[in-house]
Amino acid sequence: MRNVFLFIRRHFNFVFFLVLQIIALSFLFRYNRFHEAAFLNVSSEITGRINERYNGIEYYFQLKKTNEALVQENLFLRQQLKTNYEAPDSLQRLIRDTIKVDTGRSIIKYRIMEAKVVNNSIGSQTNYLTIHRGSAQGVRPNMGVTGPQGIVGSVVNVSENFSTVMSMLHRQFKVVARLKHGNETGTIDWDGASPLFVTLRNIPKSAQVNKGDTVITTQISSLFPADLMIGTVYEIVPDNTTNFYNLKIKPATSFSNVEYVYVIDNLQYDEQRRLEDSTRKKIQ
């Protein structure tokens, strides 16, 4: 307190001048309409810019909540996709006790769960992601994983609360894909060279392929619903030893900054796998 009085005493003339100046300006702006309007315009501009900066700072600190809200909204919308439902190829009706039950109704095939990425690698030949969702939340191996822009990989290992996902940037990852324009199908894999590109193989040279064509998933895959984005054609490389193209694909997912993903649970996967395994044993 003593320092405050010493400061005022030392700078008394300046402080006194400043007080008088403020009083004079207040009289000027209060009793002169032109100056009052000019003052209000300037003050509104200043306060507007301050509020804009403040809102920008506040929005920055709210980004986490905003992202989480968007993830939940996207999850809800993805769960409503038509491709998540599949009807048996039958229109028969089963009649019991005079009650008609439509056995041809659509049933849900895919259940989708959101998950946060807690670890990610793109610099090796065998890249993985770790997501914060595990067996306690319903995740198991052989589930497809996609992101907001395109597919990411597949679940390979699960603990109670975490799962490891084999990235599309993994030498062993493969998925059946098709060209959206011409419907030709091939296999996506990664040659380990650049994290910016994967390869779509076995596309016949008779196909009409152009740079920028969209590559999507097919109904053949047991991991993903059909028509999920994989990427776009970046370069067309003819294989001189075969009648096929090797297409250089730019993935839709940016693997260097994946934050949230969606785990896809094929509810009919076990039934399909049991049937296929049983068929193989009978053929052998």
JOQUITA-V378793 format. One record per residue. N is the residue number from 0. RES is the residue in one small letter. PHI is phi in whole degrees, 0 to 359 (999 if undefined). PSI is psi as a letter, one per 40 degrees, with the letter a starting at -180 (999 if undefined). Layout:
# JOQUITA-V378793
((N & RES & PHI & PSI) (N & RES & PHI & PSI))
This chain:
# JOQUITA-V378793
((0 & m & 999 & d) (1 & r & 298 & d) (2 & n & 295 & d) (3 & v & 295 & d) (4 & f & 295 & d) (5 & l & 296 & d) (6 & f & 295 & d) (7 & i & 298 & d) (8 & r & 296 & d) (9 & r & 289 & d) (10 & h & 245 & f) (11 & f & 300 & d) (12 & n & 297 & d) (13 & f & 293 & d) (14 & v & 296 & d) (15 & f & 297 & d) (16 & f & 297 & d) (17 & l & 295 & d) (18 & v & 296 & d) (19 & l & 297 & d) (20 & q & 296 & d) (21 & i & 296 & d) (22 & i & 297 & d) (23 & a & 297 & d) (24 & l & 294 & d) (25 & s & 296 & d) (26 & f & 297 & d) (27 & l & 297 & d) (28 & f & 285 & d) (29 & r & 281 & d) (30 & y & 252 & e) (31 & n & 232 & h) (32 & r & 297 & d) (33 & f & 297 & d) (34 & h & 292 & d) (35 & e & 295 & d) (36 & a & 295 & d) (37 & a & 297 & d) (38 & f & 296 & d) (39 & l & 296 & d) (40 & n & 297 & d) (41 & v & 295 & d) (42 & s & 294 & d) (43 & s & 295 & d) (44 & e & 297 & d) (45 & i & 294 & d) (46 & t & 295 & d) (47 & g & 297 & d) (48 & r & 293 & d) (49 & i & 297 & d) (50 & n & 296 & d) (51 & e & 297 & d) (52 & r & 297 & d) (53 & y & 297 & d) (54 & n & 296 & d) (55 & g & 296 & d) (56 & i & 294 & d) (57 & e & 297 & d) (58 & y & 297 & d) (59 & y & 300 & d) (60 & f & 284 & e) (61 & q & 264 & e) (62 & l & 299 & d) (63 & k & 299 & d) (64 & k & 295 & d) (65 & t & 297 & d) (66 & n & 298 & d) (67 & e & 297 & d) (68 & a & 294 & d) (69 & l & 294 & d) (70 & v & 299 & d) (71 & q & 295 & d) (72 & e & 295 & d) (73 & n & 297 & d) (74 & l & 300 & d) (75 & f & 299 & d) (76 & l & 292 & d) (77 & r & 296 & d) (78 & q & 289 & e) (79 & q & 267 & e) (80 & l & 298 & i) (81 & k & 297 & d) (82 & t & 291 & e) (83 & n & 281 & e) (84 & y & 244 & i) (85 & e & 216 & h) (86 & a & 262 & h) (87 & p & 299 & i) (88 & d & 281 & g) (89 & s & 205 & i) (90 & l & 242 & e) (91 & q & 289 & i) (92 & r & 242 & h) (93 & l & 262 & h) (94 & i & 248 & h) (95 & r & 222 & h) (96 & d & 52 & f) (97 & t & 64 & e) (98 & i & 258 & h) (99 & k & 271 & h) (100 & v & 241 & h) (101 & d & 278 & h) (102 & t & 280 & e) (103 & g & 263 & e) (104 & r & 290 & i) (105 & s & 291 & h) (106 & i & 236 & i) (107 & i & 287 & h) (108 & k & 252 & d) (109 & y & 239 & h) (110 & r & 248 & h) (111 & i & 243 & h) (112 & m & 234 & h) (113 & e & 276 & i) (114 & a & 205 & i) (115 & k & 264 & h) (116 & v & 279 & h) (117 & v & 249 & e) (118 & n & 203 & i) (119 & n & 202 & i) (120 & s & 226 & i) (121 & i & 223 & e) (122 & g & 261 & e) (123 & s & 242 & a) (124 & q & 278 & e) (125 & t & 232 & g) (126 & n & 267 & i) (127 & y & 228 & i) (128 & l & 242 & i) (129 & t & 246 & h) (130 & i & 244 & i) (131 & h & 269 & g) (132 & r & 196 & h) (133 & g & 225 & a) (134 & s & 297 & d) (135 & a & 295 & d) (136 & q & 255 & e) (137 & g & 99 & e) (138 & v & 270 & i) (139 & r & 218 & i) (140 & p & 301 & i) (141 & n & 67 & f) (142 & m & 252 & h) (143 & g & 285 & i) (144 & v & 230 & h) (145 & t & 232 & i) (146 & g & 245 & a) (147 & p & 298 & d) (148 & q & 262 & d) (149 & g & 188 & a) (150 & i & 292 & i) (151 & v & 244 & d) (152 & g & 169 & a) (153 & s & 218 & i) (154 & v & 288 & h) (155 & v & 241 & d) (156 & n & 210 & i) (157 & v & 221 & h) (158 & s & 248 & a) (159 & e & 297 & d) (160 & n & 236 & e) (161 & f & 225 & i) (162 & s & 219 & i) (163 & t & 257 & h) (164 & v & 242 & h) (165 & m & 289 & h) (166 & s & 291 & i) (167 & m & 299 & d) (168 & l & 270 & f) (169 & h & 225 & h) (170 & r & 298 & d) (171 & q & 263 & e) (172 & f & 283 & h) (173 & k & 218 & i) (174 & v & 208 & i) (175 & v & 286 & h) (176 & a & 223 & i) (177 & r & 218 & i) (178 & l & 281 & h) (179 & k & 295 & d) (180 & h & 286 & d) (181 & g & 249 & e) (182 & n & 71 & e) (183 & e & 292 & h) (184 & t & 251 & i) (185 & g & 203 & a) (186 & t & 239 & h) (187 & i & 271 & h) (188 & d & 213 & i) (189 & w & 235 & h) (190 & d & 272 & e) (191 & g & 81 & e) (192 & a & 276 & d) (193 & s & 231 & h) (194 & p & 287 & e) (195 & l & 268 & e) (196 & f & 218 & i) (197 & v & 237 & i) (198 & t & 237 & h) (199 & l & 254 & h) (200 & r & 255 & i) (201 & n & 68 & f) (202 & i & 270 & h) (203 & p & 297 & i) (204 & k & 292 & e) (205 & s & 285 & e) (206 & a & 288 & i) (207 & q & 272 & g) (208 & v & 245 & h) (209 & n & 228 & i) (210 & k & 299 & h) (211 & g & 93 & e) (212 & d & 298 & i) (213 & t & 274 & h) (214 & v & 245 & h) (215 & i & 227 & i) (216 & t & 283 & i) (217 & t & 240 & i) (218 & q & 288 & e) (219 & i & 290 & d) (220 & s & 291 & h) (221 & s & 270 & e) (222 & l & 269 & d) (223 & f & 234 & i) (224 & p & 295 & i) (225 & a & 290 & i) (226 & d & 74 & e) (227 & l & 281 & i) (228 & m & 291 & h) (229 & i & 251 & d) (230 & g & 174 & a) (231 & t & 229 & i) (232 & v & 290 & h) (233 & y & 259 & d) (234 & e & 208 & i) (235 & i & 255 & h) (236 & v & 243 & h) (237 & p & 286 & h) (238 & d & 267 & h) (239 & n & 291 & e) (240 & t & 267 & e) (241 & t & 224 & a) (242 & n & 259 & f) (243 & f & 236 & i) (244 & y & 266 & i) (245 & n & 249 & h) (246 & l & 266 & h) (247 & k & 277 & h) (248 & i & 248 & h) (249 & k & 268 & h) (250 & p & 298 & i) (251 & a & 290 & d) (252 & t & 278 & h) (253 & s & 271 & h) (254 & f & 289 & e) (255 & s & 281 & e) (256 & n & 220 & f) (257 & v & 284 & h) (258 & e & 247 & d) (259 & y & 232 & i) (260 & v & 224 & i) (261 & y & 237 & h) (262 & v & 269 & h) (263 & i & 254 & h) (264 & d & 259 & h) (265 & n & 281 & h) (266 & l & 292 & e) (267 & q & 255 & e) (268 & y & 298 & d) (269 & d & 299 & d) (270 & e & 298 & d) (271 & q & 297 & d) (272 & r & 294 & d) (273 & r & 298 & d) (274 & l & 295 & d) (275 & e & 294 & d) (276 & d & 297 & d) (277 & s & 296 & d) (278 & t & 294 & d) (279 & r & 299 & d) (280 & k & 295 & d) (281 & k & 291 & d) (282 & i & 292 & d) (283 & q & 292 & 999))
